[in-house]
């Protein structure tokens, strides 16, 4: 399981005209923190910053992730058209841990 922390709902927008196709693009990003592991399976001491591309609603507004803890959904991993393994992050909220009461 790869844990993902969302610490802000700030959205970064990037828009322009693609050089290759000449078509307009409008992409929204949100910064997240991935709790990764090294090649031996040991958890890295600090989460790593990354940006994920956000989906849009019917009106074109960015559907940002609320602040919280998530994991990557199994549907995040797929084989692309060239046959390579690829990741398009989709998040699933982690259930809060129950407080131990004695």
N, C-alpha and C positions, 0 to 999 in steps of 0.2 A: 504494500500500500504506500502510495506517495502522498504525504500530507501537504496541503497548500494553505497558506495563510493569506487572507485578504485583510489589509490594515487600513485601506482608504477606498472610498467610492469615487475618487477623482478619475475622470475619463479624459484620455488624450485623443484628439481627433487629427487625422492626417487625410488630406484630400488633394487631388490634383488630376493631371492628365497623364495616363500611361504612355511612355515613350514608344513602346513596341506597337500598341494597338490604337493609340490616339483616343481611347475611351476614358471617360471620367471615372475616378474612384473616390470613395469616401469610407474610411476605415476608422473604427474606434478601438482603443486599447485601454486596458486596465493593468496596473502594476500588481503583481502577486509575488509571494515568496514560496519557493519550493523547498521542502525539507528533503534533501537528497542524500544519497549514500555513495560511498566510494566503490571502487571496483571489487573490493573484498567483502562488501556488504555492510561495512561499518557506517553508521549514521554520521554525516558531516557535522561539525560543531555548530555551524551557523546556517540558517536558510539562505537560499540563493535567489536574488531578485531577477524577475523576468516580466515580460508583458504578454498578455493573452489578447487575442482578437475577440471582440464582443459581437454577439448577434444583435439584430435590430428588431424593434416591434413594427407593427403595420404602418406606423407613421414615420418610421425611419429613425426613431430615437434609440440610443444605445441602451441595451439591457445589461446594466452593470451588476456585479455581484455585491451583496451586502457584506459589511465587515464580519468576519467570522473565520471558522476553521472548516476546511473542505478536504476531500480526497479526489483523485482523478477517477472519473467514471470509466468502466471498461470500454465504452464506445469511443473513448479518446484515442485509442490505438487502432490503426488500420494499415492496410497495405495500399500504397499509392499506385498510380497508373504505370510506374516504371518497375513495380514489384518490390520496392523498398518499404521497410517499416517506417511509419510516420506517426506523428502525434498532433492532434488538434484538441487542445485541452477543453474538456467539459467537466464541470465541477459537481460534486455531490456533497451536500452539507454533512459534516460529522455530527453525530449525536453527542450532546454534552455528556461528560462522564458524571455518573451519579456520585454524590458526596458520601463518603463513608461516615456513617454515624454510629457511635458506640454506645 
